[in-house]
Amino acid sequence: MEVAGLVAALLAAWFDLKRREVPDWITLPLVLAGTVFSLVERGLGVTAGTLLLGGALAELLYRQKVFGGGDLKLLLGLALAGGPLYGLAVFYGSLLAALPLFFFYMLKEKTRKPDVPYAVAILAGVFWVYWKGVWII
């Protein structure tokens, strides 16, 4: 399932760079497959907890306009596919990657609120977890 998450993150980052949009045809199948996989592998309790906590965190960041709906669904799908610790580790790694990305786009666009492709930071978080492992958090 982690390979599906990696492919989805790669596609999402590419579309976010090119169009500043992460299409639903990338994220919704990941969320659906991740939910089914999580239910089978981890049970209802872990899946419900991942949906509630992951969804609440992503929704908070979405409402604060930190990132868009596609980024929200991508992070939630990754957490469901890889498990809650994997999702937290990817989120943590993506926050670390987002800082230099934010400053790069701030300088490039000469504005304090740049249009940042956060799916790129999420992809960096996925790669970071593959490199360092889930226990980085």
N, CA, C and O atoms as CSV, one atom per row, in Angstrom:
chain,resi,resn,atom,element,x,y,z
A,1,MET,N,N,0.821,-1.197,0.000
A,1,MET,CA,C,0.000,0.000,0.000
A,1,MET,C,C,0.864,1.261,0.000
A,1,MET,O,O,0.456,2.298,-0.523
A,2,GLU,N,N,2.054,1.168,0.585
A,2,GLU,CA,C,2.924,2.343,0.608
A,2,GLU,C,C,3.374,2.733,-0.794
A,2,GLU,O,O,3.615,3.910,-1.063
A,3,VAL,N,N,3.491,1.747,-1.696
A,3,VAL,CA,C,3.863,2.047,-3.081
A,3,VAL,C,C,2.759,2.867,-3.746
A,3,VAL,O,O,3.045,3.810,-4.484
A,4,ALA,N,N,1.504,2.512,-3.487
A,4,ALA,CA,C,0.381,3.286,-4.022
A,4,ALA,C,C,0.433,4.718,-3.494
A,4,ALA,O,O,0.166,5.666,-4.232
A,5,GLY,N,N,0.775,4.871,-2.226
A,5,GLY,CA,C,0.913,6.205,-1.650
A,5,GLY,C,C,2.037,6.993,-2.292
A,5,GLY,O,O,1.899,8.191,-2.542
A,6,LEU,N,N,3.148,6.327,-2.560
A,6,LEU,CA,C,4.279,6.991,-3.214
A,6,LEU,C,C,3.902,7.436,-4.622
A,6,LEU,O,O,4.211,8.560,-5.017
A,7,VAL,N,N,3.242,6.575,-5.378
A,7,VAL,CA,C,2.811,6.926,-6.736
A,7,VAL,C,C,1.832,8.100,-6.687
A,7,VAL,O,O,1.944,9.034,-7.481
A,8,ALA,N,N,0.881,8.057,-5.764
A,8,ALA,CA,C,-0.082,9.152,-5.624
A,8,ALA,C,C,0.625,10.452,-5.252
A,8,ALA,O,O,0.286,11.510,-5.784
A,9,ALA,N,N,1.597,10.388,-4.351
A,9,ALA,CA,C,2.334,11.591,-3.947
A,9,ALA,C,C,3.150,12.147,-5.112
A,9,ALA,O,O,3.231,13.363,-5.284
A,10,LEU,N,N,3.753,11.272,-5.908
A,10,LEU,CA,C,4.512,11.721,-7.088
A,10,LEU,C,C,3.599,12.430,-8.086
A,10,LEU,O,O,3.918,13.518,-8.565
A,11,LEU,N,N,2.466,11.808,-8.394
A,11,LEU,CA,C,1.513,12.427,-9.320
A,11,LEU,C,C,0.970,13.743,-8.769
A,11,LEU,O,O,0.866,14.731,-9.496
A,12,ALA,N,N,0.628,13.750,-7.494
A,12,ALA,CA,C,0.084,14.962,-6.871
A,12,ALA,C,C,1.098,16.099,-6.917
A,12,ALA,O,O,0.736,17.237,-7.215
A,13,ALA,N,N,2.359,15.805,-6.626
A,13,ALA,CA,C,3.397,16.838,-6.660
A,13,ALA,C,C,3.559,17.389,-8.070
A,13,ALA,O,O,3.709,18.597,-8.254
A,14,TRP,N,N,3.529,16.512,-9.062
A,14,TRP,CA,C,3.686,16.961,-10.447
A,14,TRP,C,C,2.537,17.890,-10.837
A,14,TRP,O,O,2.767,18.966,-11.388
A,15,PHE,N,N,1.297,17.473,-10.550
A,15,PHE,CA,C,0.149,18.314,-10.889
A,15,PHE,C,C,0.160,19.616,-10.096
A,15,PHE,O,O,-0.212,20.664,-10.625
A,16,ASP,N,N,0.579,19.564,-8.849
A,16,ASP,CA,C,0.629,20.771,-8.026
A,16,ASP,C,C,1.662,21.755,-8.575
A,16,ASP,O,O,1.434,22.965,-8.572
A,17,LEU,N,N,2.784,21.241,-9.039
A,17,LEU,CA,C,3.799,22.113,-9.645
A,17,LEU,C,C,3.305,22.719,-10.955
A,17,LEU,O,O,3.519,23.904,-11.212
A,18,LYS,N,N,2.651,21.917,-11.777
A,18,LYS,CA,C,2.222,22.371,-13.107
A,18,LYS,C,C,0.945,23.200,-13.084
A,18,LYS,O,O,0.830,24.183,-13.817
A,19,ARG,N,N,-0.016,22.812,-12.247
A,19,ARG,CA,C,-1.340,23.443,-12.285
A,19,ARG,C,C,-1.785,24.073,-10.972
A,19,ARG,O,O,-2.828,24.725,-10.919
A,20,ARG,N,N,-1.003,23.885,-9.913
A,20,ARG,CA,C,-1.371,24.343,-8.568
A,20,ARG,C,C,-2.693,23.734,-8.127
A,20,ARG,O,O,-3.515,24.376,-7.472
A,21,GLU,N,N,-2.870,22.475,-8.509
A,21,GLU,CA,C,-4.087,21.747,-8.170
A,21,GLU,C,C,-3.746,20.260,-8.096
A,21,GLU,O,O,-2.988,19.742,-8.917
A,22,VAL,N,N,-4.315,19.585,-7.103
A,22,VAL,CA,C,-4.159,18.134,-6.979
A,22,VAL,C,C,-5.515,17.520,-7.333
A,22,VAL,O,O,-6.480,17.677,-6.585
A,23,PRO,N,N,-5.593,16.822,-8.469
A,23,PRO,CA,C,-6.881,16.291,-8.922
A,23,PRO,C,C,-7.450,15.217,-7.992
A,23,PRO,O,O,-6.717,14.456,-7.360
A,24,ASP,N,N,-8.769,15.186,-7.935
A,24,ASP,CA,C,-9.455,14.178,-7.120
A,24,ASP,C,C,-9.185,12.759,-7.608
A,24,ASP,O,O,-9.194,11.825,-6.807
A,25,TRP,N,N,-8.945,12.580,-8.909
A,25,TRP,CA,C,-8.720,11.221,-9.419
A,25,TRP,C,C,-7.424,10.622,-8.870
A,25,TRP,O,O,-7.204,9.416,-8.987
A,26,ILE,N,N,-6.572,11.447,-8.278
A,26,ILE,CA,C,-5.361,10.942,-7.615
A,26,ILE,C,C,-5.656,10.644,-6.145
A,26,ILE,O,O,-5.293,9.583,-5.639
A,27,THR,N,N,-6.305,11.568,-5.473
A,27,THR,CA,C,-6.447,11.466,-4.017
A,27,THR,C,C,-7.608,10.585,-3.556
A,27,THR,O,O,-7.460,9.828,-2.597
A,28,LEU,N,N,-8.745,10.672,-4.215
A,28,LEU,CA,C,-9.913,9.915,-3.749
A,28,LEU,C,C,-9.716,8.398,-3.824
A,28,LEU,O,O,-10.104,7.700,-2.887
A,29,PRO,N,N,-9.127,7.855,-4.903
A,29,PRO,CA,C,-8.850,6.409,-4.883
A,29,PRO,C,C,-7.881,6.010,-3.765
A,29,PRO,O,O,-8.010,4.927,-3.194
A,30,LEU,N,N,-6.912,6.877,-3.450
A,30,LEU,CA,C,-5.980,6.582,-2.360
A,30,LEU,C,C,-6.714,6.559,-1.022
A,30,LEU,O,O,-6.476,5.676,-0.198
A,31,VAL,N,N,-7.602,7.524,-0.804
A,31,VAL,CA,C,-8.377,7.553,0.444
A,31,VAL,C,C,-9.268,6.314,0.540
A,31,VAL,O,O,-9.346,5.685,1.595
A,32,LEU,N,N,-9.935,5.967,-0.552
A,32,LEU,CA,C,-10.819,4.798,-0.543
A,32,LEU,C,C,-10.028,3.504,-0.328
A,32,LEU,O,O,-10.377,2.697,0.534
A,33,ALA,N,N,-8.964,3.307,-1.113
A,33,ALA,CA,C,-8.149,2.092,-0.970
A,33,ALA,C,C,-7.482,2.048,0.402
A,33,ALA,O,O,-7.394,0.989,1.024
A,34,GLY,N,N,-7.015,3.202,0.869
A,34,GLY,CA,C,-6.387,3.266,2.185
A,34,GLY,C,C,-7.356,2.923,3.299
A,34,GLY,O,O,-6.983,2.269,4.273
A,35,THR,N,N,-8.609,3.363,3.158
A,35,THR,CA,C,-9.629,3.049,4.160
A,35,THR,C,C,-9.911,1.548,4.197
A,35,THR,O,O,-9.966,0.944,5.268
A,36,VAL,N,N,-10.088,0.956,3.020
A,36,VAL,CA,C,-10.344,-0.494,2.958
A,36,VAL,C,C,-9.151,-1.265,3.511
A,36,VAL,O,O,-9.316,-2.185,4.313
A,37,PHE,N,N,-7.953,-0.887,3.081
A,37,PHE,CA,C,-6.739,-1.565,3.552
A,37,PHE,C,C,-6.601,-1.443,5.069
A,37,PHE,O,O,-6.283,-2.417,5.752
A,38,SER,N,N,-6.841,-0.246,5.585
A,38,SER,CA,C,-6.721,-0.016,7.019
A,38,SER,C,C,-7.754,-0.825,7.800
A,38,SER,O,O,-7.441,-1.382,8.852
A,39,LEU,N,N,-8.977,-0.891,7.291
A,39,LEU,CA,C,-10.012,-1.691,7.957
A,39,LEU,C,C,-9.613,-3.161,8.026
A,39,LEU,O,O,-9.793,-3.810,9.057
A,40,VAL,N,N,-9.072,-3.684,6.932
A,40,VAL,CA,C,-8.688,-5.097,6.879
A,40,VAL,C,C,-7.464,-5.363,7.749
A,40,VAL,O,O,-7.434,-6.341,8.496
A,41,GLU,N,N,-6.460,-4.501,7.657
A,41,GLU,CA,C,-5.184,-4.733,8.340
A,41,GLU,C,C,-5.159,-4.270,9.797
A,41,GLU,O,O,-4.521,-4.900,10.640
A,42,ARG,N,N,-5.853,-3.168,10.092
A,42,ARG,CA,C,-5.724,-2.566,11.423
A,42,ARG,C,C,-7.015,-2.580,12.224
A,42,ARG,O,O,-6.984,-2.374,13.437
A,43,GLY,N,N,-8.136,-2.815,11.584
A,43,GLY,CA,C,-9.412,-2.864,12.280
A,43,GLY,C,C,-10.141,-1.529,12.292
A,43,GLY,O,O,-9.613,-0.499,11.873
A,44,LEU,N,N,-11.353,-1.583,12.777
A,44,LEU,CA,C,-12.232,-0.417,12.784
A,44,LEU,C,C,-11.724,0.694,13.699
A,44,LEU,O,O,-11.794,1.868,13.335
A,45,GLY,N,N,-11.219,0.347,14.871
A,45,GLY,CA,C,-10.782,1.365,15.834
A,45,GLY,C,C,-9.655,2.236,15.308
A,45,GLY,O,O,-9.723,3.462,15.390
A,46,VAL,N,N,-8.620,1.607,14.768
A,46,VAL,CA,C,-7.470,2.366,14.248
A,46,VAL,C,C,-7.883,3.172,13.024
A,46,VAL,O,O,-7.476,4.323,12.864
A,47,THR,N,N,-8.694,2.564,12.161
A,47,THR,CA,C,-9.143,3.270,10.955
A,47,THR,C,C,-9.992,4.480,11.325
A,47,THR,O,O,-9.799,5.566,10.779
A,48,ALA,N,N,-10.926,4.297,12.245
A,48,ALA,CA,C,-11.771,5.413,12.678
A,48,ALA,C,C,-10.931,6.500,13.343
A,48,ALA,O,O,-11.147,7.688,13.104
A,49,GLY,N,N,-9.980,6.097,14.171
A,49,GLY,CA,C,-9.095,7.070,14.811
A,49,GLY,C,C,-8.265,7.839,13.806
A,49,GLY,O,O,-8.090,9.051,13.934
A,50,THR,N,N,-7.752,7.136,12.801
A,50,THR,CA,C,-6.966,7.793,11.756
A,50,THR,C,C,-7.826,8.774,10.981
A,50,THR,O,O,-7.405,9.898,10.707
A,51,LEU,N,N,-9.033,8.349,10.628
A,51,LEU,CA,C,-9.946,9.239,9.905
A,51,LEU,C,C,-10.303,10.467,10.732
A,51,LEU,O,O,-10.297,11.587,10.221
A,52,LEU,N,N,-10.614,10.259,12.007
A,52,LEU,CA,C,-11.031,11.380,12.853
A,52,LEU,C,C,-9.877,12.327,13.172
A,52,LEU,O,O,-9.986,13.537,12.971
A,53,LEU,N,N,-8.776,11.775,13.669
A,53,LEU,CA,C,-7.650,12.638,14.049
A,53,LEU,C,C,-6.940,13.217,12.837
A,53,LEU,O,O,-6.636,14.409,12.795
A,54,GLY,N,N,-6.677,12.366,11.849
A,54,GLY,CA,C,-6.025,12.851,10.627
A,54,GLY,C,C,-6.893,13.843,9.892
A,54,GLY,O,O,-6.417,14.869,9.406
A,55,GLY,N,N,-8.178,13.524,9.816
A,55,GLY,CA,C,-9.104,14.438,9.164
A,55,GLY,C,C,-9.232,15.760,9.897
A,55,GLY,O,O,-9.302,16.815,9.267
A,56,ALA,N,N,-9.264,15.715,11.226
A,56,ALA,CA,C,-9.370,16.951,12.014
A,56,ALA,C,C,-8.128,17.823,11.844
A,56,ALA,O,O,-8.239,19.038,11.682
A,57,LEU,N,N,-6.952,17.210,11.881
A,57,LEU,CA,C,-5.706,17.965,11.695
A,57,LEU,C,C,-5.643,18.576,10.302
A,57,LEU,O,O,-5.316,19.753,10.144
A,58,ALA,N,N,-5.957,17.771,9.298
A,58,ALA,CA,C,-5.923,18.270,7.925
A,58,ALA,C,C,-6.972,19.362,7.717
A,58,ALA,O,O,-6.705,20.362,7.051
A,59,GLU,N,N,-8.151,19.173,8.282
A,59,GLU,CA,C,-9.212,20.171,8.160
A,59,GLU,C,C,-8.814,21.492,8.823
A,59,GLU,O,O,-9.097,22.565,8.290
A,60,LEU,N,N,-8.166,21.413,9.973
A,60,LEU,CA,C,-7.692,22.618,10.651
A,60,LEU,C,C,-6.719,23.392,9.761
A,60,LEU,O,O,-6.825,24.610,9.622
A,61,LEU,N,N,-5.782,22.676,9.169
A,61,LEU,CA,C,-4.808,23.329,8.291
A,61,LEU,C,C,-5.469,23.855,7.019
A,61,LEU,O,O,-5.070,24.895,6.495
A,62,TYR,N,N,-6.466,23.150,6.529
A,62,TYR,CA,C,-7.203,23.596,5.350
A,62,TYR,C,C,-7.972,24.879,5.665
A,62,TYR,O,O,-7.953,25.828,4.880
A,63,ARG,N,N,-8.642,24.904,6.808
A,63,ARG,CA,C,-9.424,26.095,7.182
A,63,ARG,C,C,-8.537,27.313,7.453
A,63,ARG,O,O,-8.961,28.453,7.265
A,64,GLN,N,N,-7.310,27.061,7.895
A,64,GLN,CA,C,-6.361,28.155,8.110
A,64,GLN,C,C,-5.698,28.584,6.801
A,64,GLN,O,O,-4.843,29.470,6.791
A,65,LYS,N,N,-6.100,27.949,5.702
A,65,LYS,CA,C,-5.573,28.218,4.364
A,65,LYS,C,C,-4.085,27.917,4.256
A,65,LYS,O,O,-3.371,28.532,3.463
A,66,VAL,N,N,-3.622,26.952,5.071
A,66,VAL,CA,C,-2.233,26.510,4.981
A,66,VAL,C,C,-2.057,25.695,3.713
A,66,VAL,O,O,-1.058,25.842,3.009
A,67,PHE,N,N,-3.024,24.837,3.420
A,67,PHE,CA,C,-2.995,24.115,2.156
A,67,PHE,C,C,-4.408,23.828,1.678
A,67,PHE,O,O,-5.380,24.068,2.394
A,68,GLY,N,N,-4.512,23.304,0.443
A,68,GLY,CA,C,-5.809,23.111,-0.186
A,68,GLY,C,C,-6.416,21.743,0.070
A,68,GLY,O,O,-5.838,20.898,0.754
A,69,GLY,N,N,-7.597,21.549,-0.498
A,69,GLY,CA,C,-8.328,20.307,-0.318
A,69,GLY,C,C,-7.611,19.091,-0.874
A,69,GLY,O,O,-7.689,18.010,-0.292
A,70,GLY,N,N,-6.913,19.249,-1.991
A,70,GLY,CA,C,-6.156,18.134,-2.561
A,70,GLY,C,C,-5.045,17.685,-1.637
A,70,GLY,O,O,-4.792,16.489,-1.493
A,71,ASP,N,N,-4.380,18.645,-1.010
A,71,ASP,CA,C,-3.325,18.321,-0.044
A,71,ASP,C,C,-3.914,17.600,1.164
A,71,ASP,O,O,-3.326,16.652,1.685
A,72,LEU,N,N,-5.083,18.063,1.601
A,72,LEU,CA,C,-5.778,17.437,2.729
A,72,LEU,C,C,-6.078,15.974,2.421
A,72,LEU,O,O,-5.790,15.095,3.234
A,73,LYS,N,N,-6.660,15.708,1.244
A,73,LYS,CA,C,-7.015,14.334,0.871
A,73,LYS,C,C,-5.770,13.480,0.660
A,73,LYS,O,O,-5.780,12.291,0.978
A,74,LEU,N,N,-4.703,14.063,0.132
A,74,LEU,CA,C,-3.464,13.310,-0.066
A,74,LEU,C,C,-2.884,12.869,1.276
A,74,LEU,O,O,-2.521,11.704,1.439
A,75,LEU,N,N,-2.796,13.781,2.227
A,75,LEU,CA,C,-2.276,13.425,3.551
A,75,LEU,C,C,-3.151,12.383,4.246
A,75,LEU,O,O,-2.636,11.449,4.862
A,76,LEU,N,N,-4.453,12.541,4.150
A,76,LEU,CA,C,-5.360,11.580,4.776
A,76,LEU,C,C,-5.222,10.207,4.122
A,76,LEU,O,O,-5.193,9.189,4.815
A,77,GLY,N,N,-5.138,10.176,2.799
A,77,GLY,CA,C,-4.961,8.912,2.091
A,77,GLY,C,C,-3.659,8.226,2.453
A,77,GLY,O,O,-3.618,7.005,2.603
A,78,LEU,N,N,-2.591,9.006,2.594
A,78,LEU,CA,C,-1.297,8.437,2.987
A,78,LEU,C,C,-1.358,7.860,4.398
A,78,LEU,O,O,-0.805,6.792,4.661
A,79,ALA,N,N,-2.031,8.566,5.303
A,79,ALA,CA,C,-2.148,8.076,6.681
A,79,ALA,C,C,-2.972,6.794,6.739
A,79,ALA,O,O,-2.655,5.885,7.506
A,80,LEU,N,N,-4.019,6.721,5.938
A,80,LEU,CA,C,-4.838,5.509,5.918
A,80,LEU,C,C,-4.082,4.342,5.286
A,80,LEU,O,O,-4.167,3.209,5.760
A,81,ALA,N,N,-3.349,4.623,4.223
A,81,ALA,CA,C,-2.625,3.562,3.511
A,81,ALA,C,C,-1.444,3.039,4.317
A,81,ALA,O,O,-1.198,1.833,4.345
A,82,GLY,N,N,-0.717,3.931,4.970
A,82,GLY,CA,C,0.499,3.527,5.677
A,82,GLY,C,C,0.337,3.341,7.167
A,82,GLY,O,O,1.213,2.774,7.820
A,83,GLY,N,N,-0.755,3.802,7.708
A,83,GLY,CA,C,-0.982,3.707,9.143
A,83,GLY,C,C,-0.812,5.053,9.816
A,83,GLY,O,O,-0.201,5.957,9.246
A,84,PRO,N,N,-1.350,5.202,11.032
A,84,PRO,CA,C,-1.321,6.496,11.705
A,84,PRO,C,C,0.088,7.017,11.986
A,84,PRO,O,O,0.342,8.210,11.820
A,85,LEU,N,N,1.006,6.152,12.406
A,85,LEU,CA,C,2.379,6.624,12.654
A,85,LEU,C,C,3.056,7.058,11.368
A,85,LEU,O,O,3.780,8.053,11.342
A,86,TYR,N,N,2.818,6.310,10.304
A,86,TYR,CA,C,3.354,6.681,8.992
A,86,TYR,C,C,2.796,8.046,8.580
A,86,TYR,O,O,3.538,8.908,8.107
A,87,GLY,N,N,1.489,8.236,8.762
A,87,GLY,CA,C,0.871,9.513,8.418
A,87,GLY,C,C,1.451,10.672,9.209
A,87,GLY,O,O,1.709,11.737,8.649
A,88,LEU,N,N,1.660,10.475,10.509
A,88,LEU,CA,C,2.276,11.527,11.333
A,88,LEU,C,C,3.706,11.815,10.897
A,88,LEU,O,O,4.128,12.971,10.853
A,89,ALA,N,N,4.448,10.761,10.577
A,89,ALA,CA,C,5.834,10.944,10.150
A,89,ALA,C,C,5.898,11.690,8.821
A,89,ALA,O,O,6.740,12.570,8.645
A,90,VAL,N,N,5.010,11.341,7.880
A,90,VAL,CA,C,4.965,12.053,6.597
A,90,VAL,C,C,4.580,13.509,6.832
A,90,VAL,O,O,5.162,14.409,6.226
A,91,PHE,N,N,3.611,13.747,7.702
A,91,PHE,CA,C,3.195,15.115,8.009
A,91,PHE,C,C,4.355,15.914,8.592
A,91,PHE,O,O,4.601,17.049,8.184
A,92,TYR,N,N,5.059,15.327,9.537
A,92,TYR,CA,C,6.212,15.981,10.154
A,92,TYR,C,C,7.287,16.278,9.108
A,92,TYR,O,O,7.818,17.387,9.060
A,93,GLY,N,N,7.604,15.296,8.279
A,93,GLY,CA,C,8.599,15.496,7.222
A,93,GLY,C,C,8.163,16.555,6.228
A,93,GLY,O,O,8.987,17.326,5.736
A,94,SER,N,N,6.870,16.596,5.928
A,94,SER,CA,C,6.384,17.600,4.982
A,94,SER,C,C,6.441,19.005,5.577
A,94,SER,O,O,6.656,19.974,4.848
A,95,LEU,N,N,6.254,19.126,6.882
A,95,LEU,CA,C,6.404,20.441,7.519
A,95,LEU,C,C,7.838,20.933,7.411
A,95,LEU,O,O,8.082,22.107,7.136
A,96,LEU,N,N,8.784,20.029,7.629
A,96,LEU,CA,C,10.195,20.408,7.498
A,96,LEU,C,C,10.531,20.812,6.068
A,96,LEU,O,O,11.295,21.752,5.848
A,97,ALA,N,N,9.965,20.108,5.101
A,97,ALA,CA,C,10.223,20.428,3.698
A,97,ALA,C,C,9.502,21.700,3.270
A,97,ALA,O,O,9.966,22.402,2.372
A,98,ALA,N,N,8.377,22.003,3.903
A,98,ALA,CA,C,7.584,23.164,3.506
A,98,ALA,C,C,8.269,24.485,3.850
A,98,ALA,O,O,8.068,25.479,3.153
A,99,LEU,N,N,9.068,24.510,4.904
A,99,LEU,CA,C,9.711,25.775,5.298
A,99,LEU,C,C,10.608,26.346,4.207
A,99,LEU,O,O,10.403,27.492,3.807
A,100,PRO,N,N,11.601,25.596,3.702
A,100,PRO,CA,C,12.413,26.173,2.627
A,100,PRO,C,C,11.606,26.409,1.351
A,100,PRO,O,O,11.876,27.354,0.609
A,101,LEU,N,N,10.617,25.551,1.097
A,101,LEU,CA,C,9.773,25.727,-0.078
A,101,LEU,C,C,8.987,27.029,0.029
A,101,LEU,O,O,8.863,27.764,-0.951
A,102,PHE,N,N,8.462,27.313,1.204
A,102,PHE,CA,C,7.720,28.549,1.438
A,102,PHE,C,C,8.610,29.770,1.194
A,102,PHE,O,O,8.203,30.708,0.508
A,103,PHE,N,N,9.816,29.758,1.751
A,103,PHE,CA,C,10.710,30.904,1.577
A,103,PHE,C,C,11.152,31.062,0.128
A,103,PHE,O,O,11.301,32.186,-0.352
A,104,PHE,N,N,11.364,29.953,-0.573
A,104,PHE,CA,C,11.721,30.018,-1.990
A,104,PHE,C,C,10.623,30.717,-2.782
A,104,PHE,O,O,10.901,31.623,-3.567
A,105,TYR,N,N,9.372,30.297,-2.578
A,105,TYR,CA,C,8.262,30.903,-3.312
A,105,TYR,C,C,7.973,32.318,-2.835
A,105,TYR,O,O,7.496,33.143,-3.614
A,106,MET,N,N,8.252,32.615,-1.575
A,106,MET,CA,C,8.077,33.971,-1.068
A,106,MET,C,C,9.032,34.922,-1.790
A,106,MET,O,O,8.645,36.024,-2.179
A,107,LEU,N,N,10.279,34.489,-1.965
A,107,LEU,CA,C,11.255,35.309,-2.682
A,107,LEU,C,C,10.937,35.370,-4.171
A,107,LEU,O,O,11.054,36.427,-4.792
A,108,LYS,N,N,10.540,34.252,-4.735
A,108,LYS,CA,C,10.248,34.184,-6.167
A,108,LYS,C,C,9.057,35.062,-6.533
A,108,LYS,O,O,9.093,35.775,-7.535
A,109,GLU,N,N,8.008,35.012,-5.725
A,109,GLU,CA,C,6.790,35.758,-6.023
A,109,GLU,C,C,6.765,37.139,-5.373
A,109,GLU,O,O,5.854,37.930,-5.616
A,110,LYS,N,N,7.768,37.425,-4.546
A,110,LYS,CA,C,7.880,38.718,-3.860
A,110,LYS,C,C,6.595,39.074,-3.105
A,110,LYS,O,O,6.064,40.176,-3.235
A,111,THR,N,N,6.118,38.121,-2.322
A,111,THR,CA,C,4.923,38.330,-1.518
A,111,THR,C,C,5.045,37.552,-0.212
A,111,THR,O,O,5.795,36.580,-0.125
A,112,ARG,N,N,4.307,37.985,0.793
A,112,ARG,CA,C,4.332,37.295,2.086
A,112,ARG,C,C,3.403,36.082,2.109
A,112,ARG,O,O,3.510,35.239,3.000
A,113,LYS,N,N,2.504,35.986,1.147
A,113,LYS,CA,C,1.579,34.842,1.059
A,113,LYS,C,C,1.729,34.192,-0.317
A,113,LYS,O,O,0.868,34.351,-1.182
A,114,PRO,N,N,2.815,33.466,-0.509
A,114,PRO,CA,C,3.036,32.862,-1.828
A,114,PRO,C,C,2.132,31.660,-2.081
A,114,PRO,O,O,1.616,31.040,-1.151
A,115,ASP,N,N,1.956,31.351,-3.343
A,115,ASP,CA,C,1.197,30.175,-3.768
A,115,ASP,C,C,2.160,28.991,-3.793
A,115,ASP,O,O,2.871,28.779,-4.776
A,116,VAL,N,N,2.177,28.230,-2.713
A,116,VAL,CA,C,3.157,27.153,-2.536
A,116,VAL,C,C,2.538,25.808,-2.914
A,116,VAL,O,O,1.440,25.487,-2.460
A,117,PRO,N,N,3.231,25.015,-3.742
A,117,PRO,CA,C,2.744,23.671,-4.066
A,117,PRO,C,C,3.060,22.694,-2.928
A,117,PRO,O,O,4.096,22.028,-2.948
A,118,TYR,N,N,2.177,22.612,-1.951
A,118,TYR,CA,C,2.451,21.812,-0.751
A,118,TYR,C,C,2.514,20.310,-1.020
A,118,TYR,O,O,3.076,19.563,-0.218
A,119,ALA,N,N,1.943,19.857,-2.142
A,119,ALA,CA,C,2.072,18.427,-2.467
A,119,ALA,C,C,3.542,18.060,-2.674
A,119,ALA,O,O,3.933,16.913,-2.461
A,120,VAL,N,N,4.348,19.025,-3.086
A,120,VAL,CA,C,5.795,18.792,-3.225
A,120,VAL,C,C,6.403,18.546,-1.846
A,120,VAL,O,O,7.239,17.657,-1.686
A,121,ALA,N,N,5.990,19.321,-0.859
A,121,ALA,CA,C,6.482,19.118,0.510
A,121,ALA,C,C,5.991,17.783,1.064
A,121,ALA,O,O,6.723,17.104,1.783
A,122,ILE,N,N,4.763,17.405,0.735
A,122,ILE,CA,C,4.240,16.112,1.184
A,122,ILE,C,C,5.047,14.980,0.557
A,122,ILE,O,O,5.377,14.004,1.230
A,123,LEU,N,N,5.365,15.110,-0.729
A,123,LEU,CA,C,6.210,14.109,-1.388
A,123,LEU,C,C,7.573,14.026,-0.713
A,123,LEU,O,O,8.103,12.934,-0.512
A,124,ALA,N,N,8.138,15.174,-0.365
A,124,ALA,CA,C,9.419,15.176,0.356
A,124,ALA,C,C,9.275,14.463,1.698
A,124,ALA,O,O,10.184,13.753,2.128
A,125,GLY,N,N,8.136,14.651,2.359
A,125,GLY,CA,C,7.876,13.943,3.614
A,125,GLY,C,C,7.811,12.441,3.418
A,125,GLY,O,O,8.300,11.684,4.256
A,126,VAL,N,N,7.212,12.001,2.317
A,126,VAL,CA,C,7.151,10.566,2.003
A,126,VAL,C,C,8.558,10.021,1.795
A,126,VAL,O,O,8.918,8.979,2.344
A,127,PHE,N,N,9.356,10.736,0.994
A,127,PHE,CA,C,10.738,10.289,0.754
A,127,PHE,C,C,11.542,10.274,2.051
A,127,PHE,O,O,12.353,9.376,2.280
A,128,TRP,N,N,11.308,11.280,2.897
A,128,TRP,CA,C,12.046,11.365,4.156
A,128,TRP,C,C,11.725,10.170,5.049
A,128,TRP,O,O,12.616,9.617,5.694
A,129,VAL,N,N,10.458,9.773,5.086
A,129,VAL,CA,C,10.062,8.616,5.891
A,129,VAL,C,C,10.677,7.339,5.321
A,129,VAL,O,O,11.110,6.468,6.076
A,130,TYR,N,N,10.719,7.223,3.992
A,130,TYR,CA,C,11.372,6.056,3.394
A,130,TYR,C,C,12.853,6.019,3.751
A,130,TYR,O,O,13.423,4.948,3.959
A,131,TRP,N,N,13.468,7.191,3.820
A,131,TRP,CA,C,14.903,7.279,4.108
A,131,TRP,C,C,15.187,7.057,5.594
A,131,TRP,O,O,16.068,6.272,5.944
A,132,LYS,N,N,14.452,7.736,6.460
A,132,LYS,CA,C,14.716,7.710,7.900
A,132,LYS,C,C,13.881,6.688,8.665
A,132,LYS,O,O,14.286,6.236,9.736
A,133,GLY,N,N,12.732,6.325,8.131
A,133,GLY,CA,C,11.851,5.405,8.834
A,133,GLY,C,C,10.767,6.147,9.600
A,133,GLY,O,O,10.831,7.364,9.773
A,134,VAL,N,N,9.781,5.405,10.051
A,134,VAL,CA,C,8.625,5.992,10.735
A,134,VAL,C,C,8.996,6.546,12.100
A,134,VAL,O,O,8.321,7.452,12.588
A,135,TRP,N,N,10.025,6.045,12.721
A,135,TRP,CA,C,10.335,6.418,14.100
A,135,TRP,C,C,11.073,7.738,14.219
A,135,TRP,O,O,11.724,7.994,15.233
A,136,ILE,N,N,10.981,8.582,13.195
A,136,ILE,CA,C,11.616,9.894,13.243
A,136,ILE,C,C,10.854,10.865,14.125
A,136,ILE,O,O,11.407,11.877,14.554
A,137,ILE,N,N,9.590,10.568,14.401
A,137,ILE,CA,C,8.767,11.525,15.146
A,137,ILE,C,C,8.902,11.309,16.577
A,137,ILE,O,O,8.283,12.020,17.369
